[in-house]
């Protein structure tokens, strides 16, 4: 079975978008955790 290239491009775009979003939220989360750790350490 062969998918049309437009469909493949759409799928690829969707997946990369999802990955970027996950990475961004993960980055934000780790930054917040680091900040918490720093403030806790300085107290």
Backbone bond lengths (Angstrom), bond angles and torsions (degrees), N, CA, C in turn:
res aa  C-N    CA-C-N  psi(-1)  N-CA   C-N-CA  omega(-1)  CA-C   N-CA-C  phi
1 X - - - 1.468 - - 1.531 110.09 -
2 X 1.325 115.29 132.39 1.461 119.82 -176.36 1.524 110.81 -117.93
3 X 1.313 115.69 124.95 1.460 119.72 177.92 1.518 110.13 -85.23
4 X 1.334 117.22 143.78 1.463 119.52 173.27 1.528 110.88 -64.70
5 X 1.308 116.44 148.02 1.467 120.41 -173.57 1.527 112.14 -62.65
6 X 1.337 116.73 -32.71 1.477 118.26 179.17 1.525 110.08 -62.36
7 X 1.321 115.31 -40.90 1.467 119.99 -179.58 1.529 110.12 -65.45
8 X 1.315 115.58 -41.10 1.462 119.65 178.72 1.522 110.52 -63.17
9 X 1.322 116.26 -43.26 1.465 120.20 179.79 1.519 111.01 -61.93
10 X 1.330 115.47 -41.09 1.465 119.98 179.29 1.520 110.53 -63.44
11 X 1.331 115.79 -45.11 1.462 120.36 178.60 1.520 110.73 -60.57
12 X 1.322 115.61 -45.97 1.460 120.87 -178.76 1.524 110.58 -60.97
13 X 1.348 115.59 -44.84 1.456 120.63 179.69 1.525 110.51 -61.13
14 X 1.342 115.49 -44.15 1.458 120.73 -178.87 1.523 110.98 -61.51
15 X 1.334 115.80 -46.31 1.465 119.39 -178.35 1.522 111.69 -65.66
16 X 1.322 117.11 -42.95 1.461 119.52 -179.67 1.525 110.60 -65.68
17 X 1.344 115.32 -35.14 1.463 119.62 177.96 1.528 110.27 -64.06
18 X 1.330 115.96 -45.11 1.466 121.19 179.10 1.528 110.82 -60.39
19 X 1.330 115.84 -44.18 1.468 120.70 -179.46 1.525 110.27 -63.15
20 X 1.335 116.42 -43.26 1.459 120.17 179.37 1.517 110.70 -61.61
21 X 1.343 115.95 -42.08 1.457 120.05 -179.88 1.517 110.84 -63.80
22 X 1.333 115.78 -43.66 1.467 120.03 179.39 1.522 110.30 -62.44
23 X 1.339 115.73 -42.34 1.455 120.30 -178.23 1.522 110.03 -64.52
24 X 1.342 115.89 -40.67 1.455 120.20 -178.68 1.523 110.89 -63.99
25 X 1.334 116.58 -44.28 1.463 119.95 -179.93 1.521 110.06 -67.81
26 X 1.314 116.90 -36.41 1.464 120.48 178.19 1.525 109.65 -65.08
27 X 1.337 116.49 -40.85 1.461 121.71 178.92 1.526 109.84 -62.54
28 X 1.330 115.74 -45.41 1.456 121.20 -179.89 1.525 110.23 -61.47
29 X 1.331 115.10 -43.80 1.459 120.85 -179.21 1.525 110.74 -61.77
30 X 1.327 117.15 -46.47 1.460 120.29 -178.36 1.524 110.62 -66.93
31 X 1.335 117.10 -35.04 1.460 119.94 176.90 1.523 110.91 -63.15
32 X 1.330 116.32 -42.91 1.458 120.19 178.38 1.520 110.73 -63.42
33 X 1.334 116.08 -41.24 1.464 120.43 179.79 1.527 110.06 -63.91
34 X 1.327 116.42 -42.27 1.457 120.19 178.87 1.522 110.22 -62.63
35 X 1.321 115.76 -41.37 1.460 120.52 179.63 1.527 110.43 -62.18
36 X 1.321 115.96 -44.33 1.466 121.10 177.44 1.524 110.27 -58.74
37 X 1.328 115.19 -43.92 1.460 120.81 -178.39 1.527 110.33 -63.29
38 X 1.341 115.96 -42.98 1.463 120.47 -179.73 1.521 111.47 -64.09
39 X 1.337 116.99 -44.86 1.464 119.29 -178.84 1.523 110.38 -67.92
40 X 1.326 116.86 -36.61 1.456 120.62 178.50 1.516 111.20 -66.21
41 X 1.336 116.24 -35.84 1.453 121.72 -178.35 1.529 110.41 -70.03
42 X 1.342 116.01 -37.75 1.462 119.55 -175.28 1.523 112.00 -76.69
43 X 1.339 117.77 -17.78 1.471 120.23 -179.62 1.529 111.47 -73.35
